[in-house]
């Protein structure tokens, strides 16, 4: 399996969620980039978020967002250390 542009767009949406608050959702407006709108819809179809245009993370979505954000932190830290 490779990182497709579609998967990267989904990861980018998951990275936007604030994991410090389960009461804070996300809204992807129809005027957003088409890749973001489509990514939100796919995350909804995969039952990771509660609405096709964002909403809140489901339990599985929270797990995915935690992993996605953790990976970004690790990769960002490793990049800084290598520089």
C-alpha positions in Angstrom: 0.0 0.0 0.0 1.3 3.4 -0.9 0.3 7.0 0.2 -2.1 8.2 -2.5 -3.1 11.8 -2.8 -6.5 10.8 -1.5 -5.1 9.2 1.6 -2.8 12.2 2.2 -5.9 14.5 2.0 -7.7 12.4 4.5 -4.7 12.5 6.9 -4.6 16.3 6.5 -8.3 16.5 7.6 -7.7 14.2 10.5 -4.7 16.4 11.5 -7.0 19.4 11.8 -9.1 18.0 14.7 -8.4 19.3 18.2 -7.8 16.1 20.3 -7.9 18.1 23.5 -11.7 18.5 23.2 -14.3 16.0 22.1 -16.8 19.0 22.0 -14.9 20.7 19.2 -15.8 19.6 15.7 -14.7 20.6 12.2 -16.6 22.1 9.2 -15.3 21.6 5.7 -17.2 24.3 3.7 -18.3 23.6 0.2 -16.0 26.5 -0.9 -13.0 24.6 0.5 -10.6 22.9 -1.9 -12.3 20.1 -3.8 -9.7 17.6 -2.4 -10.6 18.6 1.2 -14.4 18.3 0.5 -13.9 14.9 -1.1 -11.6 13.8 1.7 -14.2 14.7 4.4 -16.8 12.7 2.5 -14.6 9.7 2.4 -13.8 9.9 6.1 -17.6 10.1 6.7 -18.1 7.0 4.4 -15.5 5.2 6.5 -17.3 6.2 9.6 -14.4 8.2 11.0 -16.4 11.5 11.3 -20.1 12.1 12.0 -21.0 14.3 9.0 -20.1 14.3 5.3 -18.7 17.8 5.8 -16.9 17.2 9.0 -18.7 17.2 12.3 -17.1 15.3 15.2 -14.7 12.4 15.3 -16.3 9.0 15.9 -14.5 6.6 18.3 -12.6 5.0 15.4 -12.0 8.5 13.9 -10.4 9.7 17.2 -8.1 6.7 17.1 -7.2 7.5 13.5 -6.6 11.2 14.3 -4.4 10.3 17.2 -2.3 8.1 15.0 -2.2 10.6 12.2 -1.2 13.5 14.5 1.3 11.3 16.3 3.0 10.4 13.0 3.1 14.0 11.9 4.8 14.9 15.3 7.3 12.1 14.9 8.2 12.9 11.3 8.4 16.7 12.0 10.7 16.1 15.0 12.9 13.7 13.1 13.2 16.2 10.2 14.3 19.0 12.6 16.8 16.8 14.3 18.3 15.8 10.9 18.8 19.4 9.9 
